[in-house]
Amino acid sequence: MPAGKYPENGGLVPEGWRRLHGLRCGFGDRSVRAPEDCVTVRQVHGTTVRPAAGLEPGHHGEIEADALTTTRGGPAVAVTTADCVPILLVEPESGWAAAVHAGWRGTVAGIAQAAVRAARDGGVRVERLLAALGPSIGPCCYEVGTEVADRFAEAGLEVHPGRDKPRLDLRGINRRLLIQAGVPPRSIALCGPCTCCHHRRYWSYRADRERCGRQQSWIGWEARCDETDRPSSR
């Protein structure tokens, strides 16, 4: 299993992130949910990145976005997935953080790059970003039709040959897209297994179909994390 640890009280936390003072984050599963004070919105497999500033905790179904950003003093943010790739981003010095939902449509359209661009537009030094890509369907299980495979090939994204159908490595592709957008390779963690192979622990649309639920991935800062007490990513 790629790097990450399960703390006693919650979801999978990227290796090394627990030392970042005041950071609250995790990749959930069937039994572990995000804290109730997180902000969530309606995910539409697009590339909209939305600041969570000014939003009350809870679900905002009237707002469409596939990435939510926050800072110290702002609300925690969360995305829901069931095979799609959950991406958590943080720049510890500035306190900028984001939760990103990357399905195949969002991946082709550039949601990972859009999130990094939002960080840069907000004055964040993207070379100091830390990224973690959570449990999602792997190339072992993610067979796709020729129409989807062609979309990836046309975008210059890798498609793996399969016995019957082409296969995609969504997490690996998003890692490469983050690197191309300026995130250092050493700062990117892959956390957790294939959701389809491990569907007893994780929700997987490919495995569960109409019985499928969603797991949550979240990131934010403790309310008492003082703006002057900024941790370093180095």
Backbone bond lengths (Angstrom), bond angles and torsions (degrees), N, CA, C in turn:
res aa  C-N    CA-C-N  psi(-1)  N-CA   C-N-CA  omega(-1)  CA-C   N-CA-C  phi
1 M - - - 1.465 - - 1.525 109.47 -
2 P 1.347 119.12 135.03 1.443 121.13 177.05 1.522 112.13 -60.23
3 A 1.352 114.70 167.99 1.462 121.77 -169.76 1.519 113.58 -58.93
4 G 1.325 115.12 137.92 1.452 122.02 176.30 1.513 109.80 158.84
5 K 1.317 116.79 157.79 1.454 121.26 179.77 1.519 110.28 -131.23
6 Y 1.342 115.96 146.98 1.460 121.69 174.53 1.526 108.51 -98.23
7 P 1.348 118.44 106.14 1.457 118.98 174.86 1.521 109.94 -68.18
8 E 1.324 115.99 163.62 1.461 119.90 -176.30 1.525 112.76 -61.36
9 N 1.330 116.58 -29.15 1.469 119.38 -170.69 1.521 114.38 -107.10
10 G 1.323 118.89 10.54 1.453 115.12 -175.16 1.506 114.49 -170.81
11 G 1.344 115.34 -155.78 1.443 122.35 -172.42 1.512 113.87 -81.74
12 L 1.306 114.21 -173.18 1.456 122.94 -179.94 1.525 109.53 -71.42
13 V 1.329 116.86 126.34 1.462 122.42 -179.44 1.524 108.69 -112.63
14 P 1.342 118.43 131.97 1.463 120.55 179.11 1.527 112.09 -55.16
15 E 1.315 116.01 140.68 1.461 121.96 179.32 1.524 109.98 -55.40
16 G 1.329 116.39 127.18 1.457 121.43 177.30 1.512 114.98 90.66
17 W 1.324 118.79 -17.94 1.463 120.18 -176.29 1.525 112.29 -75.08
18 R 1.314 117.69 -21.18 1.466 119.50 -177.96 1.525 111.78 -68.34
19 R 1.323 117.47 -17.20 1.461 119.58 178.50 1.526 112.38 -82.51
20 L 1.331 117.92 -6.89 1.463 121.14 179.10 1.527 108.37 -78.50
21 H 1.303 116.53 111.32 1.467 122.11 -171.63 1.526 111.87 -58.74
22 G 1.329 115.68 125.17 1.455 121.49 174.69 1.508 115.56 84.43
23 L 1.335 118.27 -6.07 1.465 120.11 -178.19 1.523 110.47 -76.80
24 R 1.329 115.95 132.75 1.465 123.48 174.25 1.521 107.23 -115.04
25 C 1.314 117.35 119.51 1.461 118.48 179.68 1.515 109.80 -159.53
26 G 1.316 115.90 163.18 1.450 120.35 176.38 1.517 111.61 174.91
27 F 1.317 114.80 158.32 1.460 122.54 171.20 1.528 106.88 -106.53
28 G 1.324 117.07 118.92 1.449 121.19 -177.05 1.519 112.83 -83.51
29 D 1.327 115.47 -177.48 1.455 122.36 176.99 1.530 108.45 -146.50
30 R 1.314 117.87 -158.52 1.468 119.82 -177.65 1.527 112.51 -60.90
31 S 1.308 117.22 -32.35 1.464 120.36 -174.91 1.521 114.00 -105.18
32 V 1.322 118.18 -18.67 1.466 121.80 -177.23 1.521 109.32 -104.88
33 R 1.330 115.84 121.00 1.458 121.87 -179.30 1.521 110.43 -109.67
34 A 1.321 115.72 161.83 1.458 120.90 176.40 1.525 109.98 -68.15
35 P 1.328 117.89 155.49 1.466 120.44 174.75 1.527 110.87 -56.35
36 E 1.324 116.44 149.46 1.461 121.19 -175.46 1.524 113.42 -67.47
37 D 1.327 117.67 -16.91 1.465 119.24 -177.53 1.519 113.13 -89.79
38 C 1.339 117.59 12.62 1.464 120.68 177.88 1.526 111.67 -78.66
39 V 1.323 115.50 153.00 1.460 123.25 171.48 1.524 108.49 -95.97
40 T 1.330 117.00 131.90 1.459 122.21 171.33 1.523 108.75 -129.87
41 V 1.336 116.07 157.23 1.462 121.74 179.39 1.527 108.68 -134.63
42 R 1.314 116.05 178.60 1.467 121.08 178.61 1.530 109.25 -79.37
43 Q 1.318 116.16 120.98 1.466 121.68 -179.63 1.533 109.72 -91.39
44 V 1.336 116.10 133.68 1.464 120.28 -172.41 1.529 112.79 -128.71
45 H 1.323 117.90 16.05 1.463 122.09 179.15 1.530 111.58 61.12
46 G 1.324 116.09 39.71 1.456 121.32 179.17 1.515 111.83 -115.41
47 T 1.346 115.82 -153.67 1.465 120.83 -177.54 1.526 112.44 -126.86
48 T 1.317 117.51 18.06 1.463 119.99 179.60 1.522 110.31 -76.47
49 V 1.339 114.98 129.44 1.463 122.68 175.97 1.518 106.81 -111.00
50 R 1.328 117.42 124.59 1.468 121.68 -171.59 1.522 110.62 -122.65
51 P 1.341 118.44 125.34 1.465 119.45 171.99 1.525 109.99 -66.28
52 A 1.320 116.35 140.79 1.462 120.77 178.78 1.521 112.32 -89.75
53 A 1.316 117.28 -3.19 1.465 120.81 -179.19 1.524 110.05 -56.35
54 G 1.318 116.81 132.40 1.457 122.04 178.50 1.507 114.67 88.22
55 L 1.333 118.19 -8.52 1.462 121.28 179.71 1.525 110.21 -91.38
56 E 1.322 115.92 138.73 1.454 120.88 176.26 1.533 109.48 -76.33
57 P 1.330 118.22 151.10 1.464 120.45 175.55 1.525 111.04 -56.46
58 G 1.331 115.68 145.99 1.451 121.16 -179.52 1.514 111.19 122.56
59 H 1.338 115.53 -175.64 1.456 120.97 -177.84 1.523 110.65 -91.86
60 H 1.336 115.81 134.11 1.461 122.26 178.94 1.531 107.96 -117.25
61 G 1.326 115.76 84.72 1.450 120.64 -176.62 1.509 114.50 -67.39
62 E 1.328 117.01 -16.12 1.464 120.60 179.33 1.519 112.44 -81.20
63 I 1.332 117.36 -10.12 1.463 122.15 -178.61 1.523 108.98 -106.19
64 E 1.327 116.79 127.51 1.458 121.70 178.99 1.526 109.55 -105.33
65 A 1.314 116.55 126.54 1.462 122.23 177.48 1.520 108.30 -168.25
66 D 1.328 115.99 157.86 1.459 120.45 176.50 1.519 112.37 -121.01
67 A 1.322 116.17 10.36 1.460 121.62 170.66 1.518 107.88 -152.02
68 L 1.318 115.67 136.63 1.458 122.29 177.58 1.519 108.58 -120.98
69 T 1.331 116.73 136.04 1.455 121.04 179.41 1.520 110.37 -114.26
70 T 1.322 115.41 155.71 1.457 121.16 177.82 1.518 109.09 -152.00
71 T 1.327 116.34 174.20 1.456 122.94 176.97 1.524 108.33 -142.24
72 R 1.326 117.08 176.66 1.464 119.75 174.31 1.520 109.69 -58.18
73 G 1.307 114.93 134.88 1.451 120.07 -177.65 1.508 113.35 90.54
74 G 1.346 117.24 -12.68 1.455 121.61 178.21 1.516 110.99 -95.99
75 P 1.325 116.72 175.93 1.466 120.19 -178.91 1.524 112.11 -73.81
76 A 1.321 116.35 154.60 1.457 120.52 169.90 1.526 108.52 -69.71
77 V 1.325 116.69 151.83 1.465 121.59 -177.58 1.525 109.35 -126.12
78 A 1.331 116.04 154.10 1.464 120.43 -177.42 1.519 110.51 -146.72
79 V 1.326 115.57 152.96 1.461 122.50 171.16 1.526 107.94 -125.45
80 T 1.332 116.29 159.04 1.460 121.75 178.06 1.522 109.42 -116.05
81 T 1.333 116.06 143.45 1.460 121.17 -178.34 1.524 110.46 -145.65
82 A 1.332 114.77 161.76 1.464 122.26 171.08 1.524 106.60 -156.26
83 D 1.299 117.18 73.22 1.467 129.40 -174.67 1.523 111.92 109.24
84 C 1.336 119.02 -35.37 1.463 120.48 175.90 1.528 109.66 -63.00
85 V 1.324 116.42 164.97 1.466 121.33 -176.17 1.524 110.66 -91.43
86 P 1.339 118.30 119.68 1.456 120.19 170.68 1.529 109.03 -87.13
87 I 1.322 116.52 130.91 1.464 121.50 -179.91 1.521 108.62 -120.82
88 L 1.326 116.51 128.94 1.455 122.13 173.38 1.520 108.49 -111.25
89 L 1.325 116.06 134.35 1.460 122.71 179.64 1.516 109.27 -125.83
90 V 1.323 116.90 143.40 1.461 120.14 175.23 1.524 109.78 -153.41
91 E 1.317 115.69 142.42 1.461 122.04 170.25 1.521 105.68 -119.03
92 P 1.322 118.56 101.94 1.466 121.28 -168.85 1.520 114.93 -61.44
93 E 1.314 118.57 -32.24 1.462 119.94 -176.85 1.524 111.55 -67.07
94 S 1.320 117.09 -47.84 1.467 120.93 -179.19 1.527 112.27 -83.38
95 G 1.328 116.76 -24.51 1.460 121.00 -176.18 1.514 114.03 88.11
96 W 1.326 117.37 1.50 1.472 120.21 178.65 1.533 109.02 -67.90
97 A 1.333 116.61 138.23 1.464 121.22 179.31 1.521 109.34 -149.12
98 A 1.326 116.01 158.57 1.465 120.39 -179.52 1.518 110.70 -151.97
99 A 1.327 115.11 149.98 1.462 123.37 169.86 1.521 106.90 -116.88
100 V 1.336 116.46 130.33 1.464 122.37 -171.89 1.527 109.88 -126.78
101 H 1.336 115.76 138.59 1.467 123.01 175.77 1.524 107.59 -109.22
102 A 1.348 117.04 116.15 1.464 121.37 -176.74 1.523 110.33 -122.67
103 G 1.332 116.46 94.50 1.452 121.62 169.52 1.522 108.68 -86.91
104 W 1.320 117.33 -172.26 1.460 117.04 -177.07 1.520 111.59 -68.03
105 R 1.328 117.95 -37.36 1.464 119.95 179.07 1.527 111.17 -65.69
106 G 1.325 116.11 -45.53 1.454 119.38 178.85 1.515 112.41 -65.52
107 T 1.328 116.45 -35.40 1.460 120.25 178.49 1.520 110.77 -62.91
108 V 1.325 117.20 -49.07 1.466 121.02 178.91 1.523 111.10 -62.74
109 A 1.335 116.41 -38.58 1.467 120.48 -177.47 1.523 112.66 -74.99
110 G 1.355 117.70 -21.66 1.456 120.05 175.17 1.510 115.76 104.58
111 I 1.335 118.89 36.83 1.460 120.21 -179.61 1.529 111.59 -65.61
112 A 1.327 118.30 -36.36 1.469 119.80 179.34 1.524 110.67 -63.01
113 Q 1.336 116.38 -45.86 1.462 120.03 178.84 1.522 111.09 -65.39
114 A 1.333 116.84 -36.37 1.467 120.24 179.77 1.522 110.86 -63.47
115 A 1.334 116.95 -38.20 1.463 120.11 178.76 1.521 111.09 -66.17
116 V 1.321 117.15 -42.93 1.468 120.24 177.81 1.526 110.27 -65.38
117 R 1.318 116.74 -38.52 1.472 120.43 177.64 1.525 110.74 -62.42
118 A 1.331 117.08 -38.92 1.462 120.36 177.79 1.521 110.60 -63.02
119 A 1.332 116.53 -38.40 1.465 119.85 176.53 1.524 110.35 -62.79
120 R 1.320 116.27 -47.56 1.468 120.31 -179.76 1.524 110.74 -61.65
121 D 1.324 117.03 -43.85 1.468 120.62 179.73 1.525 111.33 -63.40
122 G 1.326 116.98 -24.77 1.456 121.24 178.51 1.517 113.35 -88.03
123 G 1.319 116.69 8.26 1.454 120.61 177.52 1.514 114.83 88.11
124 V 1.325 117.22 9.79 1.462 121.25 -179.61 1.530 109.71 -83.34
125 R 1.315 115.94 139.14 1.465 121.01 174.37 1.527 107.83 -80.48
126 V 1.321 116.28 105.73 1.467 119.64 -171.31 1.521 112.13 -65.96
127 E 1.325 117.76 -22.76 1.459 119.42 178.02 1.530 111.62 -70.08
128 R 1.333 116.85 -7.88 1.461 120.85 177.25 1.532 111.93 -105.78
129 L 1.317 116.62 4.22 1.463 119.83 177.33 1.525 111.39 -68.81
130 L 1.315 115.26 143.48 1.454 122.91 167.84 1.523 107.23 -108.26
131 A 1.322 116.93 139.79 1.465 121.17 -178.88 1.523 109.72 -131.42
132 A 1.318 115.71 144.59 1.463 121.72 174.31 1.520 108.51 -135.92
133 L 1.322 116.22 130.78 1.461 122.85 178.66 1.518 107.79 -110.38
134 G 1.330 116.25 119.81 1.450 121.41 -169.40 1.515 115.14 -89.77
135 P 1.329 116.27 -171.05 1.460 122.17 -178.83 1.528 111.83 -55.50
136 S 1.320 115.99 131.18 1.467 122.22 -177.85 1.518 108.01 -161.19
137 I 1.309 116.39 169.23 1.457 119.38 -177.67 1.525 110.12 -67.80
138 G 1.337 116.24 136.88 1.453 121.06 -177.47 1.519 112.39 -98.68
139 P 1.336 116.70 171.41 1.465 120.32 178.90 1.521 112.41 -64.68
140 C 1.328 116.96 -16.06 1.462 120.92 175.68 1.522 111.87 -63.45
141 C 1.340 116.44 -28.34 1.468 121.63 -173.43 1.522 114.41 -122.81
142 Y 1.334 117.77 -15.33 1.461 119.11 -169.86 1.522 111.69 -92.00
143 E 1.329 115.15 79.74 1.461 121.36 172.50 1.525 109.21 -82.70
144 V 1.333 116.55 141.52 1.464 121.28 179.76 1.522 109.61 -133.85
145 G 1.329 115.22 161.95 1.452 120.70 176.78 1.519 111.76 -77.15
146 T 1.322 115.49 170.48 1.466 119.70 -176.77 1.528 111.96 -65.36
147 E 1.336 117.94 -31.48 1.464 120.08 -179.91 1.528 111.08 -63.41
148 V 1.340 116.27 -44.54 1.466 120.12 178.22 1.524 109.99 -67.94
149 A 1.329 116.83 -44.78 1.463 120.22 179.48 1.523 111.14 -58.87
150 D 1.327 116.63 -40.13 1.468 120.28 179.25 1.525 111.41 -64.23
151 R 1.335 117.58 -36.34 1.470 120.86 178.20 1.528 110.29 -61.18
152 F 1.314 116.00 -42.16 1.464 120.00 179.20 1.526 110.82 -68.65
153 A 1.315 116.77 -44.69 1.463 119.80 -179.84 1.521 111.09 -61.64
154 E 1.324 117.20 -41.31 1.467 121.04 179.01 1.523 111.95 -64.29
155 A 1.339 116.31 -28.42 1.465 120.85 178.36 1.527 111.89 -86.48
156 G 1.329 117.03 2.57 1.457 120.70 -179.44 1.514 113.55 76.91
157 L 1.334 117.13 22.42 1.458 122.10 -178.23 1.525 109.77 -103.96
158 E 1.315 116.24 145.01 1.457 122.15 -170.67 1.527 112.75 -69.61
159 V 1.322 114.53 135.32 1.467 122.93 174.16 1.524 107.45 -122.19
160 H 1.329 116.86 131.45 1.462 121.19 -179.20 1.527 110.18 -97.14
161 P 1.319 117.71 136.83 1.466 119.04 174.93 1.523 110.15 -69.73
162 G 1.331 115.75 143.55 1.456 120.81 177.18 1.508 110.57 -123.18
163 R 1.312 116.46 172.73 1.461 119.93 -179.14 1.521 110.65 -62.93
164 D 1.342 116.90 -44.00 1.461 120.96 -178.99 1.523 112.87 -113.81
165 K 1.345 116.41 -37.36 1.458 121.55 -177.32 1.524 109.75 -137.25
166 P 1.340 116.46 160.08 1.467 118.70 174.73 1.527 110.53 -63.33
167 R 1.331 115.83 156.42 1.460 121.72 179.03 1.523 109.92 -126.24
168 L 1.337 114.77 151.40 1.462 120.82 179.83 1.521 110.38 -121.97
169 D 1.324 115.38 143.66 1.462 122.66 171.47 1.527 106.86 -107.86
170 L 1.338 116.24 82.39 1.466 120.71 -174.82 1.521 112.23 -59.57
171 R 1.318 116.92 -40.98 1.458 119.40 -177.85 1.530 110.37 -68.40
172 G 1.319 116.96 -43.22 1.458 119.96 177.98 1.516 112.03 -63.07
173 I 1.335 116.84 -39.26 1.463 120.58 178.53 1.518 110.42 -63.98
174 N 1.332 117.51 -45.34 1.467 119.82 -179.87 1.522 111.43 -65.85
175 R 1.312 117.97 -33.70 1.466 120.09 174.48 1.524 110.22 -60.02
176 R 1.320 116.85 -47.10 1.469 119.82 -179.97 1.523 111.27 -64.60
177 L 1.323 117.49 -36.95 1.463 120.11 178.97 1.525 111.07 -66.71
178 L 1.322 117.49 -36.91 1.464 120.39 176.03 1.526 110.69 -64.52
179 I 1.320 116.61 -40.97 1.467 120.45 178.00 1.521 110.21 -62.50
180 Q 1.324 116.65 -45.10 1.465 120.33 178.51 1.520 111.74 -61.68
181 A 1.333 116.82 -29.37 1.464 121.16 -179.77 1.523 112.42 -81.64
182 G 1.343 117.17 -7.77 1.457 119.39 174.79 1.512 116.71 119.08
183 V 1.340 118.26 -1.11 1.464 120.53 178.49 1.532 108.46 -80.69
184 P 1.335 118.93 127.40 1.467 120.61 -178.99 1.528 111.86 -61.95
185 P 1.334 117.91 137.53 1.467 120.05 179.56 1.523 113.15 -54.74
186 R 1.342 117.46 -37.72 1.466 120.62 -178.27 1.525 112.27 -67.85
187 S 1.333 116.78 -14.45 1.465 121.36 -177.01 1.520 112.68 -98.01
188 I 1.331 117.25 8.46 1.464 121.79 -177.93 1.523 109.76 -112.20
189 A 1.325 116.27 124.31 1.466 121.97 179.36 1.522 110.06 -110.67
190 L 1.320 115.94 141.11 1.463 122.34 172.65 1.524 107.17 -106.04
191 C 1.326 116.47 120.79 1.470 121.03 -170.86 1.520 111.53 -121.29
192 G 1.318 116.71 124.92 1.453 120.47 172.60 1.514 113.83 90.69
193 P 1.329 116.23 168.14 1.455 122.62 -173.86 1.527 113.19 -92.72
194 C 1.332 114.14 -174.91 1.467 121.62 172.47 1.530 109.00 -68.15
195 T 1.316 116.61 127.26 1.465 120.71 -178.34 1.525 112.36 -66.90
196 C 1.320 116.97 -31.61 1.466 119.47 -179.23 1.530 110.74 -73.52
197 C 1.326 117.14 -44.01 1.464 120.55 176.95 1.525 111.60 -62.48
198 H 1.337 116.05 -33.16 1.468 121.58 -175.12 1.528 110.26 -114.32
199 H 1.332 116.33 45.45 1.464 119.81 -173.27 1.524 113.26 -72.98
200 R 1.319 118.36 -7.79 1.470 118.45 173.11 1.528 110.64 -74.10
201 R 1.325 116.48 -26.50 1.469 119.50 177.39 1.523 111.64 -97.04
202 Y 1.331 116.43 -36.21 1.462 121.42 -176.03 1.525 110.74 -115.47
203 W 1.314 115.63 146.82 1.458 119.78 171.27 1.523 108.93 -69.26
204 S 1.327 116.20 137.05 1.461 121.99 178.84 1.523 108.64 -140.89
205 Y 1.322 116.13 116.49 1.462 118.63 179.32 1.531 110.43 -63.15
206 R 1.324 116.73 -37.12 1.462 119.71 -179.69 1.529 111.14 -63.40
207 A 1.318 117.53 -35.72 1.466 121.16 -178.61 1.523 112.66 -89.44
208 D 1.343 117.26 -37.53 1.467 121.12 -171.09 1.524 114.67 -97.65
209 R 1.330 116.96 -23.10 1.469 122.22 -179.60 1.520 112.44 53.42
210 E 1.331 118.03 -125.90 1.467 120.84 -172.05 1.525 112.61 -67.80
211 R 1.311 118.37 -14.51 1.464 121.53 177.82 1.529 112.12 -89.68
212 C 1.316 115.97 6.25 1.461 120.16 -170.21 1.528 113.02 -77.00
213 G 1.320 115.80 134.41 1.458 122.18 169.92 1.519 109.65 -100.38
214 R 1.313 116.95 -158.84 1.467 121.90 -179.98 1.526 109.60 -136.98
215 Q 1.347 115.75 141.89 1.452 118.86 169.46 1.524 109.01 -100.13
216 Q 1.312 115.46 161.75 1.455 121.18 -175.57 1.524 110.78 -117.44
217 S 1.317 114.82 147.71 1.461 122.41 174.44 1.514 107.10 -128.32
218 W 1.320 117.59 135.12 1.467 119.79 -169.81 1.523 112.03 -139.65
219 I 1.340 114.45 159.28 1.461 120.69 176.78 1.522 109.36 -156.51
220 G 1.309 116.23 145.47 1.464 122.17 178.72 1.514 108.92 176.65
221 W 1.315 115.91 -170.18 1.458 121.87 -177.00 1.519 110.72 -124.33
222 E 1.315 115.99 147.22 1.454 120.68 173.62 1.522 109.60 -59.58
223 A 1.317 116.11 142.35 1.462 120.47 -177.92 1.517 111.91 -60.44
224 R 1.327 117.67 -28.42 1.457 121.18 -177.55 1.518 112.86 -90.96
225 C 1.357 116.87 5.35 1.460 119.49 179.25 1.520 108.81 -73.76
226 D 1.346 117.30 103.85 1.460 122.59 -173.72 1.518 111.00 -68.91
227 E 1.319 115.80 139.73 1.462 122.09 -179.87 1.523 111.84 -58.45
228 T 1.342 117.19 -28.55 1.463 119.56 -177.92 1.520 112.50 -83.55
229 D 1.336 116.76 -11.35 1.461 120.90 -178.26 1.514 109.45 -102.53
230 R 1.314 116.41 69.34 1.454 121.41 -173.14 1.518 110.83 -89.81
231 P 1.330 117.34 126.15 1.455 120.22 177.94 1.508 110.70 -75.94
232 S 1.289 116.45 163.14 1.459 121.72 177.63 1.509 109.33 -109.70
233 S 1.331 116.55 144.11 1.459 121.37 177.38 1.522 111.06 -85.55
234 R 1.302 117.57 -1.62 1.460 121.18 -178.52 1.524 110.05 -114.00
